């Protein structure tokens, strides 16, 4: 999304940290969903995530204010994608009887694919 839609590349560690922080919302939602303080926790995590997303990707970019607002709001697209994947995994567990381990394994395969893809992209640039 950063390179295609926003036409701005980031350092690799920034992509990784944004993705890790996004995954943290999954942990909060999955493991604390029935806690009495869940709504406070998930809203607090959302604010922290958007602030970190801005800090890691938007802050300091030599772009217009409109671009910066759109880039910051792209955190919502990122969040919706994570929610979509979480719901897909939940449906697989509840409706298809798949074990959570299968979905976690698929996510690790996805991360390996991401690392390989980004490795190829870096070699083309270098």
C-alpha positions in Angstrom: 0.0 0.0 0.0 2.8 2.4 0.8 4.6 1.9 -2.5 1.6 1.4 -4.8 -1.1 3.7 -3.4 0.9 6.3 -1.5 3.9 6.2 -3.8 6.3 6.3 -0.9 8.7 3.5 0.1 9.7 3.0 3.7 12.7 1.3 5.3 12.0 -2.4 5.7 12.1 -2.3 9.5 9.2 0.2 9.4 7.0 -2.2 7.4 7.8 -4.9 9.8 7.1 -2.9 12.9 3.8 -1.6 11.5 2.7 -5.1 10.7 3.8 -6.4 14.1 1.8 -3.6 15.8 -1.2 -4.4 13.6 -1.0 -8.0 14.7 -1.0 -6.8 18.3 -4.6 -5.6 17.8 -5.5 -9.2 16.8 -4.1 -10.4 20.1 -6.0 -7.8 22.0 -9.2 -8.6 20.2 -8.8 -12.4 20.3 -7.6 -12.9 23.8 -9.4 -10.1 25.7 -12.7 -10.0 23.7 -14.8 -11.1 26.6 -13.0 -9.1 29.3 -15.1 -6.4 31.0 -12.5 -3.8 30.0 -12.2 -4.9 26.3 -13.8 -1.8 24.8 -11.4 0.5 26.7 -8.4 -1.7 25.8 -9.2 -2.0 22.1 -9.9 1.7 21.7 -6.7 2.6 23.6 -4.8 0.1 21.3 -6.3 1.7 18.3 -5.2 5.2 19.3 -1.7 3.9 20.1 -1.6 2.0 16.7 -2.6 5.1 14.7 -0.1 7.2 16.5 2.7 4.6 15.9 1.6 4.3 12.3 1.9 8.0 11.8 5.2 8.1 13.7 6.8 5.3 11.7 5.4 6.1 8.2 4.2 9.6 7.9 6.2 11.8 10.3 9.1 13.6 8.6 8.0 12.8 5.0 8.5 15.7 2.7 5.0 15.6 1.4 1.9 17.8 1.4 -0.5 17.9 4.4 -3.2 16.3 2.3 -0.9 13.3 1.6 0.0 13.1 5.3 -3.7 13.0 6.2 -4.4 10.3 3.6 -1.4 8.3 4.6 -2.4 8.4 8.3 -6.0 7.4 7.3 -4.6 4.5 5.4 -4.0 2.9 8.9 -7.8 2.3 8.8 -7.4 0.3 5.6 -4.6 -1.7 7.2 -6.8 -2.3 10.2 -9.7 -3.4 8.2 -7.5 -5.9 6.3 -6.4 -7.4 9.7 -10.0 -7.6 10.9 -10.9 -9.4 7.6 -8.1 -11.9 8.1 -9.1 -12.4 11.7 -12.7 -13.0 10.7 -11.6 -15.5 8.0 -9.6 -17.4 10.5 -12.4 -17.3 13.0 -14.9 -18.7 10.4 -12.4 -21.4 9.5 -12.1 -22.5 13.1 -15.8 -22.3 14.0 -17.4 -23.4 10.8 -14.9 -25.6 9.2 -13.4 -27.1 12.3 -9.9 -26.1 11.4 -7.5 -25.9 14.3 -6.0 -22.4 15.2 -2.6 -23.9 14.6 -3.4 -24.2 10.9 -4.2 -20.5 10.6 -1.1 -19.5 12.6 1.0 -21.7 10.3 -0.6 -20.0 7.3 0.3 -16.6 8.7 3.9 -17.7 9.1 4.0 -18.9 5.5 2.6 -15.5 4.6 5.4 -13.7 6.5 7.9 -15.9 4.7 6.3 -14.9 1.4 6.5 -11.2 2.4 10.2 -11.5 3.3 11.0 -13.2 0.0 8.9 -10.6 -2.0 10.6 -7.7 -0.2 14.0 -9.3 -0.7 13.4 -9.4 -4.4 12.2 -5.8 -4.4 15.4 -4.6 -2.6 17.6 -6.5 -5.1 15.9 -4.7 -8.0 16.5 -1.3 -6.4 20.2 -2.0 -5.5 
